[in-house]
């Protein structure tokens, strides 16, 4: 694969990952919660959207890690790219493999009540807040990732 094609695919992967973060997290899910009166249903649908995005994000992250390793000639450019990519990947994994499953367990433990109307509401709110902060960090780092890719010399 030519370096130009490899770089184009890296930019495409980053655009899919970062665009997905912004569109889903800051547009689709808020619209879903404002349009759907049943917050429990809205939360379930949002969770399904985030789960599907997680798979796409992992594929994009994997490709970007390959690009960082083999598609960048400049060592300092590679290092900077990895310093952006790795925290994004850690946030992605922490949210989807740690916080989301814990919040799902709390929802199940609260049944038949809605978790936010149960004694577990405080813990759920804390985990949701941490998840939201990590998501924001991942989203902002994503903008930096796109900027770095746009200004990087490939090899």
DSSP file (Angstrom, degrees, kcal/mol; ACC not computed):
  #  RESIDUE AA STRUCTURE BP1 BP2  ACC     N-H-->O    O-->H-N    N-H-->O    O-->H-N    TCO  KAPPA ALPHA  PHI   PSI    X-CA   Y-CA   Z-CA
    1    1 A X              0   0    0      0, 0.0     5,-0.0     0, 0.0     0, 0.0   0.000 360.0 360.0 360.0 132.3    0.0    0.0    0.0
    2    2 A X     >  -     0   0    0      1,-0.1     4,-2.6     4,-0.0     5,-0.2  -0.269 360.0-117.4 -68.7 156.5    1.4    3.4   -0.9
    3    3 A X  H  > S+     0   0    0      1,-0.2     4,-2.7     2,-0.2     5,-0.2   0.879 115.2  53.5 -61.3 -38.4    2.3    5.9    1.8
    4    4 A X  H  > S+     0   0    0      2,-0.2     4,-2.4     1,-0.2    -1,-0.2   0.921 111.3  44.5 -64.2 -43.1   -0.3    8.3    0.4
    5    5 A X  H  > S+     0   0    0      2,-0.2     4,-2.6     1,-0.2    -2,-0.2   0.901 112.9  51.8 -67.0 -40.4   -3.1    5.7    0.5
    6    6 A X  H  X S+     0   0    0     -4,-2.6     4,-1.9     2,-0.2    -2,-0.2   0.916 111.8  46.7 -60.9 -44.4   -2.0    4.6    4.0
    7    7 A X  H  X S+     0   0    0     -4,-2.7     4,-2.4     2,-0.2    -2,-0.2   0.903 111.2  51.6 -65.6 -41.7   -2.1    8.3    5.1
    8    8 A X  H  X S+     0   0    0     -4,-2.4     4,-2.5     1,-0.2    -2,-0.2   0.929 110.4  48.4 -60.3 -45.0   -5.5    8.8    3.5
    9    9 A X  H  X S+     0   0    0     -4,-2.6     4,-2.7     1,-0.2    -1,-0.2   0.852 109.6  53.3 -64.6 -34.2   -6.9    5.7    5.2
   10   10 A X  H  X S+     0   0    0     -4,-1.9     4,-2.4     2,-0.2    -1,-0.2   0.921 110.4  46.4 -65.4 -43.4   -5.5    6.9    8.6
   11   11 A X  H  X S+     0   0    0     -4,-2.4     4,-2.5     2,-0.2    -2,-0.2   0.900 113.0  50.4 -65.3 -39.7   -7.2   10.3    8.2
   12   12 A X  H  X S+     0   0    0     -4,-2.5     4,-2.5     2,-0.2    -2,-0.2   0.921 110.4  49.2 -62.9 -44.4  -10.4    8.5    7.2
   13   13 A X  H  X S+     0   0    0     -4,-2.7     4,-2.4     1,-0.2    -2,-0.2   0.916 113.0  47.1 -61.5 -43.4  -10.2    6.2   10.2
   14   14 A X  H  X S+     0   0    0     -4,-2.4     4,-3.1     1,-0.2     5,-0.4   0.901 111.3  51.3 -65.4 -40.1   -9.6    9.2   12.5
   15   15 A X  H  X S+     0   0    0     -4,-2.5     4,-2.5     2,-0.2     5,-0.3   0.898 111.0  48.1 -64.7 -39.8  -12.5   11.1   10.9
   16   16 A X  H  X S+     0   0    0     -4,-2.5     4,-2.1     3,-0.2    -2,-0.2   0.939 116.3  43.2 -64.2 -46.4  -14.8    8.1   11.4
   17   17 A X  H  X S+     0   0    0     -4,-2.4     4,-2.0     2,-0.2    -2,-0.2   0.967 122.2  36.8 -63.2 -54.4  -13.8    7.7   15.1
   18   18 A X  H  X S+     0   0    0     -4,-3.1     4,-2.3     2,-0.2     5,-0.2   0.899 117.2  51.2 -70.9 -40.9  -13.8   11.4   15.9
   19   19 A X  H  X S+     0   0    0     -4,-2.5     4,-3.0    -5,-0.4     5,-0.3   0.907 110.0  51.3 -61.3 -40.9  -16.9   12.3   13.8
   20   20 A X  H  X>S+     0   0    0     -4,-2.1     4,-2.4    -5,-0.3     5,-0.6   0.904 107.7  52.9 -61.6 -42.0  -18.7    9.4   15.4
   21   21 A X  H  X5S+     0   0    0     -4,-2.0     4,-2.0     1,-0.2     5,-0.4   0.948 115.6  39.5 -57.0 -49.5  -17.8   10.7   18.9
   22   22 A X  H  X5S+     0   0    0     -4,-2.3     4,-1.7     3,-0.2     5,-0.2   0.915 119.1  44.5 -71.2 -43.8  -19.2   14.2   18.1
   23   23 A X  H  X>S+     0   0    0     -4,-3.0     5,-3.2    -5,-0.2     4,-1.0   0.941 122.3  36.3 -68.2 -47.0  -22.3   13.2   16.1
   24   24 A X  I  <>S+     0   0    0     -4,-2.4     5,-2.7    -5,-0.3     6,-0.3   0.967 124.4  38.3 -70.9 -52.4  -23.4   10.4   18.5
   25   25 A X  I  <<S+     0   0    0     -4,-2.0    -3,-0.2    -5,-0.6    -2,-0.2   0.812 129.0  27.4 -72.6 -31.5  -22.4   11.9   21.8
   26   26 A X  I  <5S+     0   0    0     -4,-1.7    -1,-0.2    -5,-0.4    -3,-0.2   0.459 134.8  19.2-114.8  -1.9  -23.3   15.5   21.2
   27   27 A X  I  X5S+     0   0    0     -4,-1.0     4,-2.1    -5,-0.2    -3,-0.2   0.590 122.1  38.8-127.0 -64.5  -26.1   15.4   18.6
   28   28 A X  I  ><S+     0   0    0     -5,-3.2     4,-2.6     1,-0.2    -4,-0.2   0.928 117.9  44.6 -64.2 -49.1  -27.9   12.0   18.3
   29   29 A X  H  ><S+     0   0    0     -5,-2.7     4,-2.4    -6,-0.2     5,-0.2   0.925 113.7  48.7 -68.0 -43.9  -28.1   11.0   21.9
   30   30 A X  H  > S+     0   0    0     -6,-0.3     4,-2.0     1,-0.2    -1,-0.2   0.910 113.5  48.4 -60.7 -38.2  -29.2   14.4   23.3
   31   31 A X  H  X S+     0   0    0     -4,-2.1     4,-2.5     2,-0.2     5,-0.3   0.918 109.6  53.5 -64.2 -41.8  -31.9   14.5   20.6
   32   32 A X  H  X S+     0   0    0     -4,-2.6     4,-1.9     1,-0.2    -2,-0.2   0.920 111.0  45.3 -57.9 -45.9  -32.9   11.0   21.5
   33   33 A X  H  < S+     0   0    0     -4,-2.4    -1,-0.2     1,-0.2    -2,-0.2   0.831 115.5  46.6 -70.4 -31.3  -33.3   11.9   25.2
   34   34 A X  H  < S+     0   0    0     -4,-2.0    -1,-0.2    -5,-0.2    -2,-0.2   0.818 117.7  42.1 -79.6 -28.0  -35.2   15.1   24.3
   35   35 A X  H  < S+     0   0    0     -4,-2.5     2,-0.6    -5,-0.2    -2,-0.2   0.741 104.3  70.4 -88.3 -24.1  -37.5   13.4   21.8
   36   36 A X     <  -     0   0    0     -4,-1.9     6,-0.1    -5,-0.3    -1,-0.1  -0.847  60.5-164.2-101.6 117.8  -38.2   10.2   23.8
   37   37 A X  S    S+     0   0    0     -2,-0.6     2,-1.1     1,-0.1    -1,-0.2   0.831  77.5  76.8 -68.2 -32.3  -40.4   10.7   26.9
   38   38 A X     >  -     0   0    0      1,-0.2     4,-2.5     2,-0.1     5,-0.2  -0.698  64.2-171.6 -83.7 100.4  -39.4    7.3   28.3
   39   39 A X  H  > S+     0   0    0     -2,-1.1     4,-2.5     1,-0.2    -1,-0.2   0.813  83.6  56.9 -64.8 -30.9  -35.9    8.0   29.6
   40   40 A X  H  > S+     0   0    0      2,-0.2     4,-2.0     1,-0.2    -1,-0.2   0.926 110.0  44.0 -66.9 -43.1  -35.3    4.3   30.3
   41   41 A X  H  > S+     0   0    0      2,-0.2     4,-2.7     1,-0.2     5,-0.2   0.914 112.8  52.1 -65.2 -43.7  -36.0    3.5   26.6
   42   42 A X  H  X S+     0   0    0     -4,-2.5     4,-2.7     1,-0.2    -2,-0.2   0.908 110.4  49.1 -59.3 -42.2  -33.9    6.4   25.5
   43   43 A X  H  X S+     0   0    0     -4,-2.5     4,-2.4     2,-0.2    -1,-0.2   0.884 110.5  50.1 -64.5 -39.4  -31.0    5.2   27.6
   44   44 A X  H  X S+     0   0    0     -4,-2.0     4,-1.8     2,-0.2    -2,-0.2   0.920 113.1  45.8 -65.2 -44.0  -31.3    1.7   26.2
   45   45 A X  H  X S+     0   0    0     -4,-2.7     4,-2.2     2,-0.2    -2,-0.2   0.909 112.3  50.8 -66.0 -42.0  -31.3    3.0   22.7
   46   46 A X  H  X S+     0   0    0     -4,-2.7     4,-2.8     1,-0.2     5,-0.2   0.913 108.5  53.0 -61.4 -42.2  -28.3    5.3   23.4
   47   47 A X  H  X S+     0   0    0     -4,-2.4     4,-2.3     1,-0.2    -1,-0.2   0.887 108.1  50.5 -59.8 -39.6  -26.5    2.3   24.9
   48   48 A X  H  X S+     0   0    0     -4,-1.8     4,-2.0     2,-0.2    -1,-0.2   0.900 110.7  49.0 -65.9 -40.7  -27.0    0.3   21.8
   49   49 A X  H  X S+     0   0    0     -4,-2.2     4,-2.3     1,-0.2    -2,-0.2   0.941 112.4  47.9 -63.3 -46.9  -25.7    3.1   19.6
   50   50 A X  H  X S+     0   0    0     -4,-2.8     4,-2.0     1,-0.2    -2,-0.2   0.879 109.3  54.3 -62.7 -37.7  -22.6    3.5   21.8
   51   51 A X  H  X S+     0   0    0     -4,-2.3     4,-1.2    -5,-0.2    -1,-0.2   0.908 110.2  46.0 -62.9 -41.8  -22.0   -0.2   21.7
   52   52 A X  H  X S+     0   0    0     -4,-2.0     4,-1.5     1,-0.2    -1,-0.2   0.881 111.6  51.5 -69.5 -37.3  -22.1   -0.3   17.9
   53   53 A X  H  X S+     0   0    0     -4,-2.3     4,-3.2     1,-0.2     5,-0.2   0.844 100.8  64.2 -66.4 -32.6  -19.8    2.8   17.7
   54   54 A X  H  X S+     0   0    0     -4,-2.0     4,-2.4     1,-0.2    -1,-0.2   0.904 101.7  49.5 -57.5 -42.8  -17.4    1.0   20.1
   55   55 A X  H  X S+     0   0    0     -4,-1.2     4,-2.0     2,-0.2    -1,-0.2   0.943 113.7  44.9 -63.3 -47.7  -16.7   -1.7   17.5
   56   56 A X  H  X S+     0   0    0     -4,-1.5     4,-2.5     1,-0.2    -2,-0.2   0.914 112.5  52.4 -61.8 -42.6  -16.1    0.9   14.8
   57   57 A X  H  X S+     0   0    0     -4,-3.2     4,-2.9     1,-0.2    -1,-0.2   0.885 107.7  51.5 -62.7 -39.2  -13.9    2.9   17.1
   58   58 A X  H  X S+     0   0    0     -4,-2.4     4,-2.6    -5,-0.2    -1,-0.2   0.911 110.1  49.0 -64.0 -41.7  -11.8   -0.1   18.0
   59   59 A X  H  X S+     0   0    0     -4,-2.0     4,-2.3     2,-0.2    -2,-0.2   0.937 113.9  46.1 -62.7 -45.9  -11.2   -0.9   14.3
   60   60 A X  H  X S+     0   0    0     -4,-2.5     4,-2.6     2,-0.2    -2,-0.2   0.920 112.5  50.3 -62.5 -44.4  -10.3    2.8   13.6
   61   61 A X  H  X S+     0   0    0     -4,-2.9     4,-2.3     1,-0.2    -2,-0.2   0.913 109.8  51.1 -61.5 -43.3   -8.0    2.8   16.7
   62   62 A X  H  X S+     0   0    0     -4,-2.6     4,-2.0     1,-0.2    -1,-0.2   0.928 111.5  46.8 -60.5 -45.5   -6.2   -0.4   15.6
   63   63 A X  H  X S+     0   0    0     -4,-2.3     4,-2.6     1,-0.2    -1,-0.2   0.914 111.5  51.6 -62.9 -42.0   -5.6    1.0   12.1
   64   64 A X  H  X S+     0   0    0     -4,-2.6     4,-2.7     1,-0.2    -1,-0.2   0.858 107.4  52.6 -65.4 -34.9   -4.3    4.3   13.5
   65   65 A X  H  X S+     0   0    0     -4,-2.3     4,-1.9     2,-0.2    -1,-0.2   0.904 110.1  48.6 -66.0 -40.0   -1.9    2.5   15.8
   66   66 A X  H  X S+     0   0    0     -4,-2.0     4,-2.9     2,-0.2     5,-0.4   0.924 112.0  49.3 -62.7 -44.0   -0.6    0.6   12.8
   67   67 A X  H  X S+     0   0    0     -4,-2.6     4,-2.9     1,-0.2     5,-0.4   0.923 109.1  51.9 -61.4 -44.2   -0.3    3.8   10.9
   68   68 A X  H  < S+     0   0    0     -4,-2.7     4,-0.3     1,-0.2    -1,-0.2   0.877 115.8  42.3 -60.1 -37.3    1.6    5.4   13.8
   69   69 A X  H  < S+     0   0    0     -4,-1.9    -2,-0.2    -5,-0.2    -1,-0.2   0.917 133.9  13.6 -76.6 -44.2    4.0    2.5   13.9
   70   70 A X  H  < S+     0   0    0     -4,-2.9    -3,-0.2    -5,-0.1    -2,-0.2   0.515 120.4  57.6-115.4  -7.1    4.7    2.0   10.2
   71   71 A X  S  < S+     0   0    0     -4,-2.9    84,-1.7    -5,-0.4     2,-0.5   0.450  89.1  76.7-107.0   0.3    3.3    5.0    8.3
   72   72 A X  B     -A  154   0A   0     -5,-0.4    82,-0.2    -4,-0.3    -1,-0.1  -0.949  49.9-172.8-120.1 121.6    5.3    7.8    9.9
   73   73 A X        +     0   0    0     -2,-0.5     2,-0.4    80,-0.5    -1,-0.2   0.899  68.2  78.8 -74.2 -43.9    8.9    8.5    9.0
   74   74 A X     >  -     0   0    0     79,-0.7     4,-2.3     1,-0.2     5,-0.2  -0.554  67.3-153.9 -77.2 120.0    9.5   11.1   11.7
   75   75 A X  H  > S+     0   0    0     -2,-0.4     4,-2.5     1,-0.2     5,-0.2   0.889  96.3  49.2 -61.7 -40.4   10.1    9.7   15.2
   76   76 A X  H  > S+     0   0    0      2,-0.2     4,-2.4     1,-0.2    -1,-0.2   0.886 110.6  51.1 -68.7 -35.9    8.9   12.8   17.0
   77   77 A X  H  > S+     0   0    0      2,-0.2     4,-2.3     1,-0.2    -2,-0.2   0.899 111.0  48.7 -63.8 -40.5    5.8   12.9   14.8
   78   78 A X  H  X S+     0   0    0     -4,-2.3     4,-2.5     2,-0.2    -2,-0.2   0.918 111.4  49.9 -63.2 -44.3    5.1    9.2   15.7
   79   79 A X  H  X S+     0   0    0     -4,-2.5     4,-2.0     2,-0.2    -2,-0.2   0.917 111.4  47.7 -63.0 -44.8    5.7    9.9   19.4
   80   80 A X  H  X S+     0   0    0     -4,-2.4     4,-0.9     2,-0.2    -1,-0.2   0.922 111.6  50.9 -62.9 -43.8    3.3   12.9   19.4
   81   81 A X  H >X S+     0   0    0     -4,-2.3     4,-3.0     1,-0.2     3,-0.7   0.917 110.8  48.6 -61.0 -43.1    0.6   10.9   17.5
   82   82 A X  H 3X S+     0   0    0     -4,-2.5     4,-2.7     1,-0.2     5,-0.3   0.855 104.7  59.4 -65.9 -33.6    0.9    8.1   20.0
   83   83 A X  H 3< S+     0   0    0     -4,-2.0     4,-0.4     1,-0.2    -1,-0.2   0.719 114.4  37.7 -67.4 -20.2    0.6   10.6   22.9
   84   84 A X  H <X S+     0   0    0     -4,-0.9     4,-1.3    -3,-0.7    -2,-0.2   0.841 118.3  47.9 -91.9 -44.7   -2.7   11.6   21.5
   85   85 A X  H  X S+     0   0    0     -4,-3.0     4,-2.6     1,-0.2     5,-0.2   0.910 106.0  55.7 -64.8 -45.2   -3.9    8.1   20.3
   86   86 A X  H  X S+     0   0    0     -4,-2.7     4,-2.7     1,-0.2     5,-0.2   0.907 107.5  46.6 -63.3 -44.7   -3.1    6.2   23.5
   87   87 A X  H  > S+     0   0    0     -4,-0.4     4,-2.5    -5,-0.3    -1,-0.2   0.880 112.5  52.6 -63.7 -33.6   -5.2    8.3   25.9
   88   88 A X  H  X S+     0   0    0     -4,-1.3     4,-2.6     2,-0.2    -2,-0.2   0.937 111.5  45.6 -63.2 -44.5   -8.1    8.2   23.4
   89   89 A X  H  X S+     0   0    0     -4,-2.6     4,-2.6     2,-0.2     5,-0.2   0.897 111.5  51.7 -65.9 -40.7   -7.9    4.4   23.3
   90   90 A X  H  X S+     0   0    0     -4,-2.7     4,-2.8    -5,-0.2     5,-0.2   0.921 111.6  47.5 -61.8 -43.4   -7.6    4.2   27.1
   91   91 A X  H  X S+     0   0    0     -4,-2.5     4,-2.6     2,-0.2     5,-0.3   0.935 111.4  51.0 -61.9 -46.1  -10.7    6.4   27.5
   92   92 A X  H  X S+     0   0    0     -4,-2.6     4,-2.3     1,-0.2     5,-0.2   0.924 115.1  42.3 -56.5 -47.2  -12.6    4.3   24.9
   93   93 A X  H  X>S+     0   0    0     -4,-2.6     4,-2.8     2,-0.2     5,-0.5   0.898 113.0  52.1 -69.9 -40.7  -11.7    1.1   26.7
   94   94 A X  I  X>S+     0   0    0     -4,-2.8     5,-2.7    -5,-0.2     4,-1.1   0.917 114.2  43.5 -62.7 -42.6  -12.4    2.5   30.2
   95   95 A X  I  <>S+     0   0    0     -4,-2.6     5,-3.2     3,-0.2     6,-0.2   0.958 123.3  34.6 -65.8 -50.7  -15.8    3.7   29.2
   96   96 A X  I  <5S+     0   0    0     -4,-2.3    -2,-0.2    -5,-0.3     5,-0.2   0.775 128.7  31.6 -83.0 -28.1  -16.9    0.6   27.2
   97   97 A X  I  <5S+     0   0    0     -4,-2.8    -3,-0.2    -5,-0.2    -1,-0.2   0.585 133.8  21.0-106.0 -11.9  -15.3   -2.2   29.2
   98   98 A X  I  X<S+     0   0    0     -4,-1.1     4,-1.5    -5,-0.5    -3,-0.2   0.734 126.2  31.8-116.8 -63.4  -15.4   -0.7   32.7
   99   99 A X  I  ><S+     0   0    0     -5,-2.7     4,-2.5     2,-0.2     5,-0.2   0.924 116.6  51.1 -72.3 -46.6  -17.9    2.0   33.3
  100  100 A X  H  ><S+     0   0    0     -5,-3.2     4,-2.5    -6,-0.3     5,-0.2   0.930 111.6  47.2 -60.7 -46.8  -20.7    1.0   30.9
  101  101 A X  H  > S+     0   0    0     -6,-0.2     4,-2.2     1,-0.2    -1,-0.2   0.895 112.3  51.2 -61.7 -36.4  -20.8   -2.6   32.2
  102  102 A X  H  X S+     0   0    0     -4,-1.5     4,-1.9     2,-0.2    -2,-0.2   0.907 111.0  47.6 -65.7 -40.1  -20.9   -1.3   35.8
  103  103 A X  H  X S+     0   0    0     -4,-2.5     4,-2.2     2,-0.2    -2,-0.2   0.882 109.9  53.2 -67.9 -37.1  -23.7    1.1   34.9
  104  104 A X  H  X S+     0   0    0     -4,-2.5     4,-2.3    -5,-0.2    -2,-0.2   0.907 107.6  51.5 -62.5 -41.4  -25.6   -1.8   33.2
  105  105 A X  H  X S+     0   0    0     -4,-2.2     4,-2.6     1,-0.2    -1,-0.2   0.896 108.9  50.7 -62.6 -40.1  -25.2   -3.9   36.4
  106  106 A X  H  X S+     0   0    0     -4,-1.9     4,-1.6     2,-0.2    -1,-0.2   0.905 108.8  51.5 -64.8 -40.3  -26.6   -1.0   38.5
  107  107 A X  H  X S+     0   0    0     -4,-2.2     4,-0.8     1,-0.2    -2,-0.2   0.924 113.0  45.3 -61.0 -44.0  -29.6   -0.7   36.2
  108  108 A X  H >< S+     0   0    0     -4,-2.3     3,-0.7     1,-0.2    -2,-0.2   0.887 111.0  52.7 -67.1 -39.0  -30.3   -4.4   36.5
  109  109 A X  H 3< S+     0   0    0     -4,-2.6    -1,-0.2     1,-0.2    -2,-0.2   0.794 106.4  54.8 -67.3 -27.3  -29.8   -4.4   40.2
  110  110 A X  H >< S+     0   0    0     -4,-1.6     3,-2.0    -5,-0.2    -1,-0.2   0.686  90.1 155.0 -79.9 -18.4  -32.4   -1.5   40.5
  111  111 A X  T <<  +     0   0    0     -4,-0.8     3,-0.1    -3,-0.7    -3,-0.0  -0.204  56.7  29.9 -54.7 141.7  -35.1   -3.4   38.7
  112  112 A X  T 3  S+     0   0    0      0, 0.0    -1,-0.4     0, 0.0     2,-0.1  -0.991 121.2  63.7 -84.7   0.6  -38.1   -3.2   38.8
  113  113 A X  S <  S-     0   0    0     -3,-2.0     2,-0.4    -4,-0.1     5,-0.1  -0.410  94.4-103.5 -78.8 160.3  -37.3    0.5   39.6
  114  114 A X    >   -     0   0    0      1,-0.1     3,-2.5    -3,-0.1     4,-0.2  -0.692  35.0-121.0 -76.3 137.5  -35.6    2.8   37.2
  115  115 A X  G >  S+     0   0    0     -2,-0.4     3,-1.5     1,-0.3     5,-0.2   0.829 111.4  56.4 -54.9 -36.5  -32.0    3.2   38.5
  116  116 A X  G 3  S+     0   0    0      1,-0.3    -1,-0.3     4,-0.1     5,-0.0   0.589 108.6  48.4 -75.2  -7.5  -32.3    7.0   38.9
  117  117 A X  G <  S+     0   0    0     -3,-2.5    -1,-0.3     4,-0.0     2,-0.2   0.185 103.7  81.0-109.6  14.2  -35.3    6.4   41.2
  118  118 A X  S X  S-     0   0    0     -3,-1.5     3,-1.7    -4,-0.2     4,-0.2  -0.615  97.0-100.3-112.9 171.8  -33.5    3.8   43.3
  119  119 A X  T 3  S+     0   0    0      1,-0.3     3,-0.4    -2,-0.2     4,-0.3   0.647 119.6  66.3 -64.6 -13.0  -31.0    3.9   46.1
  120  120 A X  T 3> S+     0   0    0      1,-0.2     4,-2.6    -5,-0.2    -1,-0.3   0.421  70.9  98.9 -86.9   1.4  -28.4    3.2   43.4
  121  121 A X  H <> S+     0   0    0     -3,-1.7     4,-3.0     1,-0.2     5,-0.2   0.876  78.4  52.9 -58.7 -41.3  -28.9    6.5   41.8
  122  122 A X  H  > S+     0   0    0     -3,-0.4     4,-2.1    -4,-0.2    -1,-0.2   0.932 112.2  43.5 -62.1 -46.8  -25.9    8.2   43.4
  123  123 A X  H  > S+     0   0    0     -4,-0.3     4,-2.4     2,-0.2     5,-0.2   0.912 114.9  50.0 -65.7 -41.9  -23.5    5.5   42.3
  124  124 A X  H  X S+     0   0    0     -4,-2.6     4,-2.7     1,-0.2    -2,-0.2   0.930 110.6  50.3 -61.7 -44.9  -25.0    5.4   38.8
  125  125 A X  H  X S+     0   0    0     -4,-3.0     4,-2.3    -5,-0.2    -1,-0.2   0.881 109.9  50.7 -61.0 -39.4  -24.7    9.2   38.6
  126  126 A X  H  X S+     0   0    0     -4,-2.1     4,-2.3     2,-0.2    -1,-0.2   0.943 112.7  45.1 -64.0 -47.7  -21.1    9.2   39.7
  127  127 A X  H  X S+     0   0    0     -4,-2.4     4,-2.5     1,-0.2    -2,-0.2   0.892 113.2  51.0 -63.8 -39.3  -20.2    6.5   37.1
  128  128 A X  H  X S+     0   0    0     -4,-2.7     4,-2.5    -5,-0.2    -1,-0.2   0.899 109.7  50.8 -64.5 -40.2  -22.1    8.4   34.4
  129  129 A X  H  X S+     0   0    0     -4,-2.3     4,-2.2     2,-0.2    -2,-0.2   0.914 111.2  47.0 -63.1 -44.1  -20.3   11.6   35.3
  130  130 A X  H  X S+     0   0    0     -4,-2.3     4,-2.4     2,-0.2     5,-0.2   0.920 112.6  50.6 -62.9 -43.6  -16.9    9.9   35.1
  131  131 A X  H  X S+     0   0    0     -4,-2.5     4,-2.4     1,-0.2    -2,-0.2   0.909 109.7  50.6 -60.2 -43.2  -17.9    8.4   31.8
  132  132 A X  H  X S+     0   0    0     -4,-2.5     4,-2.3     2,-0.2    -1,-0.2   0.889 110.2  49.5 -63.8 -40.5  -19.0   11.8   30.4
  133  133 A X  H  X S+     0   0    0     -4,-2.2     4,-2.5     2,-0.2    -2,-0.2   0.912 112.1  47.5 -66.1 -42.1  -15.7   13.4   31.4
  134  134 A X  H  X S+     0   0    0     -4,-2.4     4,-2.7     2,-0.2    -2,-0.2   0.890 111.3  52.0 -64.5 -38.5  -13.7   10.6   29.7
  135  135 A X  H  X S+     0   0    0     -4,-2.4     4,-2.4     2,-0.2    -2,-0.2   0.908 109.8  48.8 -64.3 -42.2  -15.9   10.9   26.7
  136  136 A X  H  X S+     0   0    0     -4,-2.3     4,-2.6     2,-0.2     5,-0.2   0.923 111.6  49.4 -62.7 -44.6  -15.3   14.7   26.6
  137  137 A X  H  X S+     0   0    0     -4,-2.5     4,-2.8     1,-0.2     5,-0.2   0.927 111.9  48.3 -60.4 -44.9  -11.6   14.1   26.9
  138  138 A X  H  X S+     0   0    0     -4,-2.7     4,-1.8     1,-0.2    -1,-0.2   0.899 111.6  50.8 -61.5 -40.9  -11.6   11.6   24.1
  139  139 A X  H  X S+     0   0    0     -4,-2.4     4,-1.2     2,-0.2    -2,-0.2   0.908 113.2  44.0 -63.9 -44.0  -13.7   14.0   21.9
  140  140 A X  H  X S+     0   0    0     -4,-2.6     4,-1.6     1,-0.2     3,-0.3   0.899 112.6  51.4 -70.7 -41.1  -11.2   16.9   22.5
  141  141 A X  H  X S+     0   0    0     -4,-2.8     4,-2.6    -5,-0.2    -1,-0.2   0.854 103.7  61.5 -61.5 -33.0   -8.2   14.6   21.9
  142  142 A X  H  X S+     0   0    0     -4,-1.8     4,-2.4    -5,-0.2    -1,-0.2   0.878 100.9  51.4 -61.2 -38.4   -9.9   13.5   18.7
  143  143 A X  H  X S+     0   0    0     -4,-1.2     4,-2.2    -3,-0.3    -1,-0.2   0.905 110.8  48.6 -64.3 -40.3   -9.8   17.1   17.4
  144  144 A X  H  X S+     0   0    0     -4,-1.6     4,-2.8     2,-0.2    -2,-0.2   0.888 108.9  54.3 -65.0 -39.1   -6.1   17.2   18.2
  145  145 A X  H  X S+     0   0    0     -4,-2.6     4,-2.7     2,-0.2    -2,-0.2   0.937 109.0  47.2 -59.6 -48.1   -5.6   13.8   16.5
  146  146 A X  H  X S+     0   0    0     -4,-2.4     4,-2.0     1,-0.2    -1,-0.2   0.907 112.7  49.7 -61.3 -41.9   -7.2   15.2   13.3
  147  147 A X  H  X S+     0   0    0     -4,-2.2     4,-1.0     2,-0.2    -2,-0.2   0.928 111.7  48.2 -62.7 -45.3   -5.1   18.3   13.5
  148  148 A X  H >< S+     0   0    0     -4,-2.8     3,-0.7     1,-0.2    -2,-0.2   0.916 111.3  50.1 -62.6 -43.4   -1.9   16.2   14.0
  149  149 A X  H >< S+     0   0    0     -4,-2.7     3,-1.0     1,-0.2    -1,-0.2   0.875 107.4  54.5 -63.9 -35.8   -2.7   13.9   11.1
  150  150 A X  H 3< S+     0   0    0     -4,-2.0    -1,-0.2     1,-0.2    -2,-0.2   0.739 115.8  39.0 -68.7 -22.0   -3.4   16.8    8.8
  151  151 A X  T << S+     0   0    0     -4,-1.0     2,-0.4    -3,-0.7    -1,-0.2   0.094  93.2 111.1-115.3  21.6    0.1   18.3    9.6
  152  152 A X    <   -     0   0    0     -3,-1.0     2,-0.6    -4,-0.1    -3,-0.0  -0.759  60.2-136.3-103.4 141.9    2.1   15.1    9.6
  153  153 A X        -     0   0    0     -2,-0.4   -79,-0.7   -79,-0.0   -80,-0.5  -0.858  25.1-152.9 -93.6 125.3    4.8   13.9    7.2
  154  154 A X  B      A   72   0A   0     -2,-0.6   -82,-0.3   -82,-0.2   -83,-0.1  -0.515 360.0 360.0 -94.0 163.6    4.4   10.3    6.4
  155  155 A X              0   0    0    -84,-1.7   -83,-0.2    -2,-0.2  -152,-0.1   0.384 360.0 360.0-132.6 360.0    7.1    7.9    5.3
